Amino acid sequence: MKINTLELSGFISCFNALRLPFGLEPRSISNFEYTFNPFDDTKEGTLEIKSFNSLDIKDIKLLSTLVQRGPEHAKCIRGINVYVQITAPVYWWCEMETYTVGHYRLASESTMHIDCKGLSNEELVRAKSEIPMGKELTKIDMFNYQNLRNIYFQRRNHRLPEWRQFCEWIETLPFSKQFITIEK
């Protein structure tokens, strides 16, 4: 199993949303600016991103406390997203389908286009049914922190080594100890 973190996003939005239910301004400083020029000399245009973040320790502690109180209190962590490329066996992907809320598939290797290229009808059905459960597929998925918290506590001691490896990866994410792996 291979796991490669591609991108993290949503921290600014999460901390801006944190104190909103209390009618309070955020303590953390977050500025995000971008400019897009579609008429640049290149065919694609240019995108320039500028951001500045300064997380207040009191915001981190508050969010950690809310996480411990349950998902209904810490709903803003649904906005922290991790984009990841995972190569894992088909049998693990079948089990991952349990976690659909807060987990989205961006793309997947296609057995239709790779393993069964040029096949159709009965020949295609036979070839698809013969794909071994141990075959590894690479997929790019997005998870939010609340979903990862559910996965972590349900699978960290699982018998399959892939689940333990996935949970070890979760532990490496920013603020994992405060927002994902912290006990209730």
C-alpha positions as CSV (number, residue, x, y, z in Angstrom):
1,M,0.0,0.0,0.0
2,K,1.3,3.4,-0.9
3,I,-0.2,6.7,0.4
4,N,0.9,10.1,-0.9
5,T,-0.6,13.3,0.5
6,L,-1.2,15.6,-2.4
7,E,-2.8,18.7,-0.9
8,L,-4.4,20.1,2.3
9,S,-7.0,22.8,2.4
10,G,-9.7,24.4,4.5
11,F,-7.8,25.5,7.6
12,I,-8.6,29.1,7.0
13,S,-12.3,28.5,6.5
14,C,-12.4,26.2,9.5
15,F,-10.9,28.7,11.9
16,N,-13.0,31.5,10.5
17,A,-16.1,29.3,11.1
18,L,-15.0,28.2,14.6
19,R,-16.3,31.1,16.7
20,L,-19.3,32.0,14.4
21,P,-21.8,30.0,16.5
22,F,-20.8,32.1,19.5
23,G,-21.2,35.4,17.6
24,L,-17.5,36.1,18.0
25,E,-14.8,37.1,15.6
26,P,-12.0,34.6,14.9
27,R,-8.9,35.0,17.0
28,S,-6.7,33.4,14.4
29,I,-5.4,35.7,11.6
30,S,-6.1,34.4,8.1
31,N,-5.8,36.3,4.9
32,F,-6.2,34.6,1.5
33,E,-5.8,36.4,-1.7
34,Y,-5.7,35.2,-5.3
35,T,-5.5,36.7,-8.7
36,F,-6.3,34.9,-11.9
37,N,-5.4,36.4,-15.3
38,P,-6.9,34.3,-18.1
39,F,-5.4,36.6,-20.7
40,D,-1.8,36.0,-19.8
41,D,0.7,35.1,-22.5
42,T,0.4,31.4,-21.7
43,K,-2.6,29.4,-22.9
44,E,-3.6,28.5,-19.4
45,G,-3.4,32.0,-17.9
46,T,-1.8,32.6,-14.5
47,L,-2.9,32.0,-11.0
48,E,-1.2,33.7,-8.1
49,I,-2.0,32.7,-4.5
50,K,-1.0,34.7,-1.5
51,S,-2.0,33.6,2.0
52,F,-1.0,34.4,5.5
53,N,-2.1,32.3,8.5
54,S,-1.4,32.8,12.2
55,L,-3.3,30.3,14.3
56,D,-4.2,31.4,17.8
57,I,-3.4,28.8,20.5
58,K,-6.9,29.5,22.0
59,D,-8.6,28.6,18.7
60,I,-6.6,25.4,18.5
61,K,-7.6,24.5,22.1
62,L,-11.3,25.4,21.5
63,L,-11.5,23.3,18.4
64,S,-9.8,20.4,20.1
65,T,-12.3,20.6,23.0
66,L,-15.2,20.8,20.5
67,V,-13.8,17.7,18.7
68,Q,-13.8,15.8,22.0
69,R,-17.5,16.7,22.6
70,G,-18.6,15.1,19.3
71,P,-19.1,15.7,15.6
72,E,-22.1,18.0,16.1
73,H,-19.9,20.4,18.1
74,A,-16.9,20.3,15.8
75,K,-18.7,20.4,12.5
76,C,-16.2,23.0,11.1
77,I,-13.5,20.2,10.7
78,R,-15.7,18.9,7.9
79,G,-14.1,21.8,5.9
80,I,-10.5,20.7,6.4
81,N,-9.8,18.5,3.4
82,V,-6.9,16.2,2.5
83,Y,-6.3,15.1,-1.1
84,V,-4.4,11.8,-1.3
85,Q,-3.2,9.3,-3.8
86,I,-3.5,5.8,-2.6
87,T,-2.4,2.5,-4.2
88,A,-4.1,-0.4,-2.4
89,P,-5.6,-3.8,-3.1
90,V,-9.2,-4.1,-4.4
91,Y,-10.2,-5.8,-1.2
92,W,-9.2,-2.7,0.8
93,W,-11.0,-0.4,-1.6
94,C,-14.2,-2.5,-1.1
95,E,-14.0,-1.9,2.6
96,M,-13.2,1.8,2.2
97,E,-16.5,2.2,0.5
98,T,-18.0,2.1,4.0
99,Y,-16.9,5.7,4.5
100,T,-18.8,7.7,2.0
101,V,-19.8,10.8,4.0
102,G,-16.9,13.2,3.8
103,H,-15.0,11.0,1.3
104,Y,-15.0,11.7,-2.4
105,R,-13.3,10.0,-5.3
106,L,-11.6,12.3,-7.8
107,A,-10.3,9.6,-10.1
108,S,-9.4,6.0,-10.2
109,E,-7.4,3.7,-12.4
110,S,-9.9,2.0,-14.7
111,T,-9.9,-1.8,-15.0
112,M,-12.0,-1.3,-18.1
113,H,-9.4,0.8,-19.8
114,I,-6.3,-1.0,-18.4
115,D,-7.0,-4.7,-17.8
116,C,-9.9,-5.1,-20.2
117,K,-9.0,-2.8,-23.0
118,G,-10.6,-3.8,-26.3
119,L,-12.9,-6.4,-24.7
120,S,-16.7,-6.3,-24.9
121,N,-19.8,-8.4,-24.1
122,E,-19.2,-11.8,-22.5
123,E,-15.5,-11.5,-22.9
124,L,-15.5,-8.3,-20.9
125,V,-17.7,-9.7,-18.2
126,R,-15.5,-12.7,-17.8
127,A,-12.3,-10.6,-17.7
128,K,-13.8,-8.2,-15.1
129,S,-14.9,-11.2,-12.9
130,E,-11.4,-12.6,-13.0
131,I,-9.7,-9.5,-11.6
132,P,-8.0,-10.7,-8.4
133,M,-9.0,-9.0,-5.1
134,G,-5.3,-8.5,-4.4
135,K,-4.8,-6.4,-7.5
136,E,-3.6,-2.9,-6.6
137,L,-5.5,0.1,-7.9
138,T,-4.4,3.7,-7.6
139,K,-7.1,6.3,-6.8
140,I,-7.1,9.9,-5.8
141,D,-9.5,10.7,-3.1
142,M,-10.5,13.6,-0.8
143,F,-11.3,13.1,2.9
144,N,-12.4,15.6,5.4
145,Y,-11.0,15.6,8.9
146,Q,-14.3,14.5,10.5
147,N,-14.4,11.5,8.1
148,L,-10.8,10.6,9.0
149,R,-11.6,10.8,12.7
150,N,-14.4,8.2,12.1
151,I,-12.0,5.9,10.1
152,Y,-9.2,6.3,12.7
153,F,-11.3,5.2,15.7
154,Q,-13.0,2.4,13.8
155,R,-10.0,0.9,12.0
156,R,-6.8,1.7,14.0
157,N,-6.6,-1.8,15.5
158,H,-8.0,-3.6,12.5
159,R,-6.6,-7.1,11.6
160,L,-5.8,-5.9,8.0
161,P,-2.3,-4.3,7.9
162,E,-3.6,-1.8,5.3
163,W,-6.0,-0.3,7.8
164,R,-3.3,0.1,10.4
165,Q,-1.0,1.7,7.8
166,F,-3.8,4.1,6.7
167,C,-4.3,5.1,10.4
168,E,-0.6,5.7,10.8
169,W,-0.8,8.0,7.8
170,I,-3.7,9.9,9.5
171,E,-1.4,10.4,12.5
172,T,1.1,12.3,10.3
173,L,-1.4,15.0,9.2
174,P,-1.2,18.5,10.6
175,F,-3.0,18.9,13.9
176,S,-3.9,15.2,13.8
177,K,-3.4,14.9,17.6
178,Q,-5.6,17.9,18.3
179,F,-8.4,17.3,15.8
180,I,-8.4,13.7,14.6
181,T,-6.8,11.2,17.0
182,I,-7.7,12.9,20.3
183,E,-9.9,10.7,22.5
184,K,-13.4,11.7,23.6
